[in-house]
Amino acid sequence: MMNNRLLKSFQSIYSDKNNMKSFSNYYHALCNWVKSNQNYIGSELICRNGLDVLISLDLDNYLVDSDTNGLCLENEENRVGRDFSSLDGLVMVISNTLRDMVTIRSEATCIR
């Protein structure tokens, strides 16, 4: 069961319009939320979803500041800021979102 107070604090990210002005602001807002809720989320869940790495990246080197992966800031509240039935689901979505902001996807096949 998802903690209602935790979910409301996550959803409040989207009510602060400054968080949604840029990819950098959004990335920082998600990371700050994870950091401030680490005790509730737990280190196992954070590590299993790669958030330990994602929340400590130097954004000057890694942030893809565009909608390269189909991420559109105007749609994020509808896509992510919804109700979640489990903490696992919420953490997975946060991890996927952060990863999309630091990774460029390609349809090209890697040749080994």
C-alpha positions as CSV (number, residue, x, y, z in Angstrom):
1,M,0.0,0.0,0.0
2,M,1.3,3.4,-0.9
3,N,1.8,6.0,1.9
4,N,-0.6,8.8,1.1
5,R,1.6,11.5,2.6
6,L,4.6,10.4,0.5
7,L,2.5,10.3,-2.6
8,K,1.1,13.8,-2.0
9,S,4.7,15.1,-1.5
10,F,5.7,13.6,-4.8
11,Q,2.7,15.0,-6.6
12,S,3.6,18.5,-5.2
13,I,6.6,18.5,-7.5
14,Y,4.2,19.2,-10.4
15,S,2.3,22.0,-8.7
16,D,5.5,24.1,-8.5
17,K,5.8,25.5,-12.0
18,N,9.4,26.3,-11.5
19,N,10.2,22.6,-11.3
20,M,8.7,22.2,-14.8
21,K,10.5,25.1,-16.5
22,S,13.5,23.1,-17.7
23,F,14.8,19.5,-17.8
24,S,17.5,20.6,-15.2
25,N,14.9,21.9,-12.8
26,Y,12.7,18.8,-13.2
27,Y,15.7,16.5,-12.8
28,H,16.8,18.4,-9.6
29,A,13.2,18.3,-8.2
30,L,13.0,14.5,-8.6
31,C,16.4,14.0,-7.2
32,N,15.7,16.2,-4.2
33,W,12.5,14.3,-3.5
34,V,14.3,11.0,-3.6
35,K,17.0,12.3,-1.3
36,S,14.6,13.8,1.2
37,N,12.6,10.5,1.3
38,Q,15.6,8.0,1.3
39,N,14.7,6.8,4.8
40,Y,11.2,5.9,3.7
41,I,12.2,4.5,0.3
42,G,15.1,2.4,1.6
43,S,18.5,1.9,0.2
44,E,17.7,-1.5,-1.3
45,L,14.9,-0.1,-3.5
46,I,17.0,3.0,-4.4
47,C,20.0,0.8,-5.5
48,R,17.9,-1.8,-7.3
49,N,16.4,1.0,-9.5
50,G,19.8,2.7,-10.0
51,L,18.7,5.9,-8.2
52,D,21.9,5.9,-6.2
53,V,23.8,6.7,-9.4
54,L,21.1,8.9,-11.0
55,I,20.8,11.2,-8.0
56,S,24.5,11.8,-7.8
57,L,25.3,12.5,-11.5
58,D,26.9,15.7,-12.6
59,L,24.2,17.2,-14.8
60,D,26.6,19.4,-16.6
61,N,28.1,16.3,-18.2
62,Y,25.0,14.1,-18.6
63,L,21.7,16.0,-18.9
64,V,20.0,15.7,-22.3
65,D,18.3,19.1,-22.2
66,S,15.7,18.4,-24.8
67,D,12.8,16.0,-25.6
68,T,15.2,13.5,-27.3
69,N,13.6,10.5,-25.7
70,G,10.0,11.7,-26.1
71,L,9.9,13.3,-22.7
72,C,7.7,16.4,-22.8
73,L,7.7,18.6,-19.7
74,E,4.2,19.8,-20.4
75,N,2.9,16.2,-20.2
76,E,4.8,15.0,-17.2
77,E,2.2,15.7,-14.6
78,N,-0.3,13.6,-16.5
79,R,2.3,10.9,-17.3
80,V,4.0,10.6,-13.9
81,G,2.1,12.8,-11.4
82,R,-0.7,10.3,-10.9
83,D,-1.6,7.9,-8.1
84,F,0.5,4.9,-7.5
85,S,-0.5,1.7,-5.7
86,S,3.0,0.8,-4.6
87,L,6.2,2.5,-3.7
88,D,8.0,0.1,-6.0
89,G,6.0,1.4,-9.0
90,L,6.6,5.0,-8.0
91,V,10.4,4.5,-7.6
92,M,10.6,2.6,-10.9
93,V,8.8,5.5,-12.8
94,I,11.1,8.1,-11.2
95,S,14.2,6.0,-12.1
96,N,13.0,5.6,-15.7
97,T,12.2,9.3,-16.0
98,L,15.6,10.4,-14.6
99,R,17.3,7.8,-16.9
100,D,15.4,9.3,-19.9
101,M,16.9,12.7,-19.1
102,V,20.5,11.5,-19.1
103,T,20.4,9.0,-21.9
104,I,20.1,9.3,-25.7
105,R,18.3,6.4,-27.2
106,S,19.1,5.2,-30.6
107,E,17.6,2.6,-32.9
108,A,21.1,1.7,-34.2
109,T,22.4,-1.8,-33.5
110,C,25.7,-1.9,-31.6
111,I,28.3,-3.9,-33.5
112,R,30.7,-5.9,-31.3
